[in-house]
Amino acid sequence: MIPYGKQEIIQQDIDAVVDVLQSDFLTQGPQVPLFEKSIKDAVNADYVFAVNSATSALHIACLALGVGKGDVVWTTPITFVASANCALYCGADIDFVDIDSKTYNLSPELLEQKLIHAKQNSLPLPKVVIPVHLCGQPCEMEQIHRLSKEYGFSIIEDASHAIGGKYQSNPIGNCEYSDITVFSFHPVKIVTTAEGGAATTNSPEIASKLELLRSHGITRDVTLMKNESHGGWYYEQVDLGFNYRMTEMQAALGVSQMSRLHDFVAQRNNLATRYDELLKGFPLITPFQITDSYSGRHLYVIRLELSAISLSHKEVFDLLREKGIGVNLHYIPVHLQPYYKGLGFKEGQLPVAENYYKNAISIPLFHAMSEDQQNEVVKILTNILFEKE
Ligand SMILES: *Cc1c(COP(=O)(O)O)cnc(C)c1O
């Protein structure tokens, strides 16, 4: 089976992890700060906090921006559930803004319409909006940022798919148009630490909250304490935080992987461009790219033109899997998940996202994928879509 995504682990990664296992620190040692530094250098943000997953990063990002009961957070329905769950963890409500039919990212036009409608009808405006850079392609952050100033919301970029990419000429994660950016280092993502995530920001106030919330709300910094220190052992819990720390083994793997970030993303772009060429003339839509950006190319999503073929979406998907192509679908619209339907969301509410779900398929794309593997994917797609068997 050619998987849709796969990590690449080389000897250098293995050595880095083994070295940590033989060192004094398995957690809270030097590797996490080194990993944070490698992200800081790559994305050009003032502060970086590594945590044990992007889900944890999204949770503390919401808390650091003051999300709580009575607030509402808006995100896109075409994302992994964690982009929405993070608001619910904080006791807030969630709502969705439909996607753009070309980029599949949260539509800035529909966001504006929804903001105008909310304002005119005295409905709650969002406290935070979470755009997700789907497949690595950046959202139109300049427009979303302009709306944030007009309507007074904060922005968390869910860049789980997008490390190593650029929006305009800035690296994604530099928070030019957002308060916080979140990355994921799950093995299918661009860079991996097995499980892991990070949050970046340029705000010292937000940074201080993220740091506290990552580790129980405990501080050893006397300037953050309520009382005088009792002595060298003294620390204070000043907020209700969590244990969301990353281990030293994970961080060492991350440092080693980050040294190859630019290769990873360049190779993903090569393969994606090659797919664009090879799939010309097929009854499907290849990924549209906005100008003035550089996608991390986490995923390569094709949209089947079902009116031009005799098979259904599910039949094409099943045939691909049967022939050894590990396709997937990113994502089932979050509002259609049973849990979210239980909160009152209904089919028909987000038609562009629901249409996307009816014909989208993620085909294999990963850094270590060979041209032979890619040719195999195209050959099998040819056989299925042009019914050569
Ligand atoms: C993978 C992913 C997450 C969650 O990442 P974890 O590190 O597995 O917690 C969140 N949002 C998006 C868009 C993702 O793809």
The ligand as an ORCA input file, in Angstrom:
! r2SCAN-3c Opt
* xyz 0 1
  C      -3.452     17.113     12.955
  C      -4.270     18.324     13.167
  C      -4.591     18.810     14.438
  C      -4.249     18.079     15.684
  O      -2.919     17.796     15.789
  P      -2.367     16.846     16.965
  O      -0.916     17.217     17.028
  O      -2.602     15.440     16.484
  O      -3.095     17.163     18.208
  C      -5.290     19.998     14.531
  N      -5.684     20.667     13.441
  C      -5.421     20.217     12.204
  C      -5.872     21.010     11.030
  C      -4.727     19.026     12.032
  O      -4.495     18.546     10.800
*
